[in-house]
Amino acid sequence: MLHNSVKILLVEDNSAEATLLVEILTEAHTAKFALEHVKRLEEALARLAQECFDIVLLDLTLPDSQGLESLSTVISQYPSLPVVVLTNMNDDRLAVEAVRLGAQDYLVKRLVNAELLVRSVRYAIERKQVSEALRKANAELAQANGRLKQEIFERQRAQEDLQRSNAELEEFAYVASHDLQQPLSTISSWAQMLAMRYRSQLDEAADKYIDHILDGTVRMQQLIEDLLAYSRVGRATQESEPTNCEVLLKAVLGRIEHAIAQSHVTITYDSLPTVMADPVNLGQVFQNLLDNAIKYRGEDPPRIHISAVCRSREYIYPENCHPDNASASSTPPSLSQNSSPREWVFSITDNGIGIKSDYFQRIFVVFQRLHRHSEYPGTGIGLAICQKIVEGHGGRIWVKSELGKGSTFFFSIPDRPVAPSIGN
């Protein structure tokens, strides 16, 4: 709809025709018009520079400009201003070309009446307003798309930088830990020589110093070996293959048979699935978690149970039971109905000493320990290796525990189709 007063600039060199157009607009009662008349294109451009008009009625035959050149000049300088061509030439090809150049309408003067002219002016203004709104919206959308593309590019570059940085850190850890072994071995050898030749020949303090050196080199050697193991997890390419977890678990139990016998631990397990995974790395996850369950046993006869369930990856977690914030009072997550994709969630439950909820995140950090070395030996890297392996498979790892009442470690492996064996 037009506003109350429409400001029109009429560019017409014929005074009689200009007067007629004023009379035609005066007859219209549907809108109020304020019309200003100029005879030359130069005058029109000067008035447009000084004042805002709603529309231009433009004759194509002017003393200082002829034909469509007049239209092109106005539109090039004022692209958002609607222009209606008023001419005596009833030429269809000229009309089409005028519209193509940006005119909102093409009227033949001798055919114009009040109804036609008012409708043309109204439609021209409204079409131009819609066109300008669309143009601005498209420009804003283009800017938004540009910003989004830039943001995506920057995030991709940041991710690439992070991946490169992680790779460099892994390479550094591998090289540094590998190169540290030689000087450490030298220190250890000379410390052993001191112990063999001079133990009991010096005073008691000297013997204690030698023991501290030997103990320190042993612990440093273990740290280096564990650091190498951690860096190798990132360097090795994980080749997924159908892995029978029950067969894999039995192999792991065979490797830790001595520790099981010494601790008198009872280990039970449910039927375990076949998943697409790297069997070597997945076996490392089982072994590290079982080693921890045996190491941190309580006073009661130790019991460990392993199980697995297939669930949607979209869990309905009880309060404080998300993998990123597992709680001592939490229960296993419930299955969200009709959701996909799915994953296998493995659990290893023990009746050991348990963990305070404050440490649920800290225990997965490299070299983070909750106990003194004299109480529980180790470097504190086993769970960090588990996390790295599980996340490398596209899964997650978390813990549910209560101090003095045991722990349950959960880890997930995406449920990917397992190709059938040849011949089946």
C-alpha positions in Angstrom: 0.0 0.0 0.0 1.1 3.6 -0.8 1.7 6.0 2.1 -0.5 9.2 2.2 1.6 11.4 0.0 3.5 10.0 -3.0 6.3 12.3 -4.3 6.6 12.1 -8.1 9.3 13.6 -10.2 8.0 14.0 -13.8 10.7 14.4 -16.4 8.9 15.7 -19.5 9.9 18.4 -22.0 6.4 18.8 -23.4 4.5 21.3 -21.2 1.1 20.3 -22.6 1.7 16.6 -21.9 3.0 17.4 -18.4 -0.1 19.4 -17.7 -2.3 16.6 -18.9 -0.5 14.1 -16.6 -1.1 16.5 -13.7 -4.8 16.6 -14.5 -5.0 12.8 -14.8 -3.4 12.4 -11.3 -5.7 15.1 -9.9 -8.7 13.0 -11.0 -7.4 10.1 -8.8 -8.9 10.0 -5.4 -7.2 6.8 -4.2 -4.0 8.5 -3.2 -2.5 12.0 -2.7 0.3 12.9 -5.1 2.9 15.6 -4.8 4.3 16.1 -8.4 7.3 18.1 -9.4 8.0 18.7 -13.1 11.4 19.2 -14.8 12.1 19.3 -18.6 15.7 18.1 -18.9 17.6 15.0 -17.6 20.2 17.2 -16.1 17.6 19.0 -14.0 16.1 15.6 -12.9 19.5 14.4 -11.7 20.1 17.6 -9.8 16.7 17.4 -8.0 17.2 13.7 -7.2 20.5 14.6 -5.6 18.8 17.2 -3.4 15.6 15.5 -2.4 14.1 12.1 -2.0 11.3 11.1 -4.4 9.1 7.9 -4.4 9.1 7.5 -8.2 10.2 9.0 -11.5 8.0 9.3 -14.5 10.4 9.5 -17.4 9.9 10.5 -21.0 12.5 9.0 -23.4 12.6 12.1 -25.7 14.4 14.9 -23.9 16.5 17.9 -25.1 19.7 16.6 -23.5 19.1 12.8 -23.7 17.4 10.5 -26.1 15.9 7.0 -25.8 16.9 4.4 -23.3 20.1 6.3 -22.5 18.0 8.5 -20.2 16.6 5.4 -18.4 20.1 3.8 -18.0 21.5 7.1 -16.6 18.8 7.4 -13.9 18.9 3.8 -12.9 22.7 3.6 -12.7 22.8 6.6 -10.4 19.7 5.7 -8.3 19.2 1.9 -8.6 16.7 1.7 -5.7 14.4 4.4 -7.2 11.4 3.0 -9.2 11.1 4.4 -12.7 8.1 4.3 -15.0 8.7 5.1 -18.7 6.1 7.5 -20.3 6.5 7.8 -24.1 4.5 8.3 -27.3 6.3 5.3 -28.9 4.1 2.2 -28.8 7.0 -0.2 -29.4 6.9 -3.7 -27.9 10.6 -4.3 -28.4 11.5 -1.0 -26.8 9.1 -1.8 -23.9 10.8 -5.1 -23.3 14.3 -3.6 -23.4 13.2 -0.8 -21.0 11.9 -3.4 -18.4 15.1 -5.4 -18.9 17.2 -2.3 -18.1 15.2 -1.8 -14.8 12.1 0.2 -15.6 9.1 -0.9 -13.5 6.6 -0.2 -16.3 6.3 1.2 -19.9 3.2 3.4 -20.6 2.1 4.9 -23.9 0.9 8.5 -23.2 -2.2 8.5 -25.4 -3.5 5.3 -23.7 -3.0 6.5 -20.2 -6.0 7.3 -17.9 -6.2 8.0 -14.2 -6.9 4.4 -13.2 -4.0 3.0 -15.3 -1.5 5.6 -14.2 -2.3 5.3 -10.5 -2.1 1.5 -10.6 1.2 1.7 -12.5 2.7 4.1 -9.9 1.4 2.0 -7.0 2.7 -1.3 -8.4 6.0 0.2 -9.5 6.7 1.5 -6.0 5.6 -1.7 -4.3 7.5 -4.0 -6.7 10.6 -1.9 -6.2 10.2 -2.0 -2.4 9.9 -5.8 -2.6 12.8 -6.0 -5.0 15.0 -3.9 -2.7 14.0 -5.9 0.4 15.0 -9.1 -1.4 18.2 -7.6 -2.6 19.1 -6.5 0.9 18.1 -9.8 2.3 20.2 -11.6 -0.3 23.1 -9.3 0.4 22.8 -10.0 4.2 22.5 -13.7 3.5 25.6 -13.5 1.3 27.5 -11.7 4.1 26.3 -14.3 6.6 27.3 -17.1 4.3 30.7 -15.4 3.9 31.1 -15.1 7.6 30.1 -18.8 8.1 32.5 -19.9 5.4 35.2 -17.9 7.1 34.4 -19.4 10.5 34.3 -22.9 9.0 37.7 -22.2 7.3 39.2 -20.9 10.6 37.8 -23.8 12.6 39.2 -26.3 10.0 42.5 -24.5 10.1 42.5 -24.6 13.9 41.6 -28.3 13.8 44.5 -28.9 11.4 46.8 -26.9 13.6 45.7 -28.9 16.6 46.1 -32.2 14.8 49.6 -31.1 13.6 50.5 -29.9 17.1 49.3 -33.2 18.6 51.3 -35.2 16.0 54.4 -33.1 16.8 53.9 -33.7 20.5 53.5 -37.4 20.0 56.6 -37.4 17.8 58.5 -35.4 20.4 57.3 -37.7 23.2 58.4 -40.7 21.2 61.8 -39.3 20.3 62.5 -37.8 23.7 61.5 -40.9 25.6 63.5 -43.0 23.2 66.6 -40.8 23.4 66.4 -40.6 27.2 66.8 -44.3 27.6 70.5 -44.3 26.8 71.7 -41.7 29.4 69.3 -43.2 31.9 70.8 -46.7 31.3 74.2 -45.2 31.8 73.2 -43.7 35.2 71.6 -47.0 36.2 74.7 -49.0 35.3 77.0 -46.7 37.2 74.7 -46.7 40.2 74.7 -50.5 40.2 78.5 -50.5 40.0 78.6 -48.2 43.1 76.2 -50.5 44.9 78.2 -53.6 44.0 81.6 -52.2 44.9 81.0 -49.8 47.8 77.8 -50.9 49.6 78.6 -51.4 53.3 82.1 -49.9 52.7 80.8 -46.3 53.2 78.6 -45.1 55.9 74.8 -45.8 56.3 73.9 -42.5 54.6 75.9 -43.4 51.5 74.1 -46.8 51.2 70.8 -44.9 51.5 71.8 -42.5 48.7 72.8 -45.4 46.4 69.4 -47.0 47.1 67.6 -43.8 46.2 69.5 -43.5 43.0 68.7 -47.1 42.0 65.0 -46.7 42.9 64.8 -43.4 41.0 66.3 -44.9 37.9 63.9 -47.8 38.0 60.9 -45.5 38.3 62.3 -43.2 35.6 62.7 -46.2 33.3 59.1 -47.2 33.9 57.9 -43.6 33.2 59.9 -43.6 29.9 58.5 -47.0 28.9 55.0 -45.9 29.6 55.5 -42.6 27.8 56.7 -44.6 24.8 53.6 -46.8 25.0 51.3 -43.8 25.2 53.0 -42.1 22.2 52.8 -45.4 20.2 49.0 -45.4 20.5 48.8 -42.2 18.6 51.5 -43.2 16.0 50.0 -46.6 15.2 47.2 -46.7 12.6 44.2 -48.5 14.0 43.1 -51.2 11.6 39.6 -52.3 12.5 38.7 -55.9 12.0 36.0 -58.3 13.3 37.1 -58.9 16.9 35.5 -61.5 19.1 35.8 -59.8 22.5 35.2 -63.1 24.4 38.2 -64.7 22.7 40.2 -61.5 23.2 39.4 -61.4 26.9 40.5 -65.0 27.4 43.8 -64.1 25.8 44.2 -61.2 28.2 43.4 -63.3 31.2 46.1 -65.7 30.1 48.6 -62.9 30.0 47.8 -61.7 33.6 47.3 -65.3 35.0 50.1 -64.8 37.5 48.6 -61.6 38.9 45.2 -63.3 39.1 46.7 -66.2 41.1 48.7 -64.0 43.5 45.7 -61.8 44.3 43.2 -64.7 44.5 40.8 -62.7 42.4 37.6 -64.1 41.0 36.9 -62.9 37.5 33.5 -63.6 35.7 32.1 -62.4 32.5 28.9 -62.5 30.4 28.7 -63.3 26.7 30.7 -60.7 24.9 30.1 -59.5 21.3 32.1 -59.3 18.1 32.9 -55.7 17.2 34.9 -53.9 14.6 38.1 -52.8 16.4 41.8 -53.1 16.5 42.3 -56.3 18.6 45.8 -55.3 19.9 44.6 -51.9 21.2 41.3 -53.2 22.5 43.1 -56.0 24.3 45.3 -53.3 25.9 42.1 -51.5 27.2 40.9 -54.8 28.8 44.3 -55.5 30.3 44.8 -52.0 31.8 41.3 -51.9 33.3 41.8 -55.4 34.8 45.3 -54.6 36.1 43.8 -51.6 37.9 40.9 -53.6 39.3 43.4 -56.1 40.7 45.9 -53.5 42.0 43.3 -51.4 43.8 41.6 -54.2 45.6 40.1 -53.9 49.1 40.2 -56.1 52.1 37.4 -58.4 50.9 38.3 -61.2 48.4 38.5 -59.4 45.1 35.8 -60.0 42.5 35.6 -58.6 39.0 32.8 -58.9 36.5 32.9 -58.0 32.8 29.7 -57.5 30.7 28.5 -55.7 27.5 25.2 -54.3 26.3 24.3 -52.9 22.9 22.4 -49.5 23.3 21.5 -46.4 21.4 24.2 -43.8 21.5 21.5 -41.4 22.6 21.2 -42.3 26.2 18.8 -41.0 28.8 21.3 -40.5 31.6 20.2 -40.1 35.3 21.4 -37.0 36.9 25.2 -36.7 37.2 25.6 -40.0 35.2 26.8 -38.6 31.9 30.1 -40.1 30.7 31.6 -36.7 31.2 30.4 -36.4 34.8 29.7 -39.9 36.2 28.5 -40.0 39.8 29.0 -42.4 42.7 25.2 -42.7 43.1 24.5 -43.2 39.4 23.0 -46.3 37.9 23.8 -47.7 34.4 22.3 -45.5 31.7 18.8 -46.3 30.3 18.2 -46.9 26.7 16.6 -44.2 24.6 13.9 -45.8 22.4 13.9 -45.6 18.7 17.3 -43.8 18.3 20.4 -44.6 16.3 23.2 -45.2 15.8 24.1 -47.8 18.4 27.2 -48.8 20.4 28.4 -51.6 22.6 28.9 -50.4 26.2 31.4 -52.6 28.1 31.6 -52.5 31.9 34.3 -53.9 34.3 33.0 -53.9 37.8 35.1 -54.6 40.9 34.7 -54.5 44.7 37.9 -52.6 45.3 38.8 -49.4 47.2 36.7 -47.1 45.0 37.3 -43.5 43.8 36.0 -40.2 45.1 33.7 -38.5 42.6 36.1 -35.4 42.6 38.7 -37.5 40.8 36.5 -39.0 38.0 38.0 -36.8 35.3 41.5 -36.5 36.8 42.2 -40.2 36.6 42.2 -40.2 32.8 45.0 -37.5 32.6 48.5 -38.7 31.8 50.7 -39.4 34.8 47.9 -38.4 37.3 48.0 -40.5 40.4 45.7 -40.6 43.5 48.0 -42.5 45.8 51.7 -42.5 46.8 54.0 -44.7 44.9 54.8 -46.6 48.1 51.1 -47.6 48.4 50.4 -48.5 44.8 53.2 -48.6 42.3 52.8 -47.4 38.8 53.1 -44.2 36.7 49.4 -43.3 36.3 49.3 -43.6 32.5 47.2 -46.8 32.0 43.8 -45.0 32.0 45.1 -42.3 29.7 46.1 -45.0 27.2 42.6 -46.6 27.6 41.0 -43.2 26.8 43.2 -42.6 23.8 42.5 -46.0 22.4 38.7 -45.9 23.0 38.4 -42.3 21.6 40.4 -43.4 18.6 37.7 -46.0 17.9 35.0 -43.4 18.2 33.9 -44.3 21.7 33.9 -42.9 25.2 35.2 -44.1 28.6 33.9 -43.1 32.1 33.7 -44.4 35.6 31.0 -44.9 38.3 32.4 -45.4 41.8 32.0 -44.8 45.5 34.8 -44.7 47.9 35.2 -48.0 49.7 32.5 -49.7 47.6 34.2 -50.5 44.3 34.2 -49.1 40.8 32.7 -49.7 37.4 34.6 -48.6 34.4 32.5 -48.2 31.2 33.8 -47.8 27.7 31.9 -47.8 24.4 32.7 -49.1 20.9 30.4 -48.0 18.0 28.3 -50.9 16.7 29.5 -51.2 13.1 28.4 -54.0 10.8 30.7 -57.0 10.9 31.3 -58.5 7.4 30.4 -62.2 7.3 33.3 -64.6 7.0 34.0 -66.1 3.5 32.2 -69.5 3.2 29.5 -68.7 5.7 
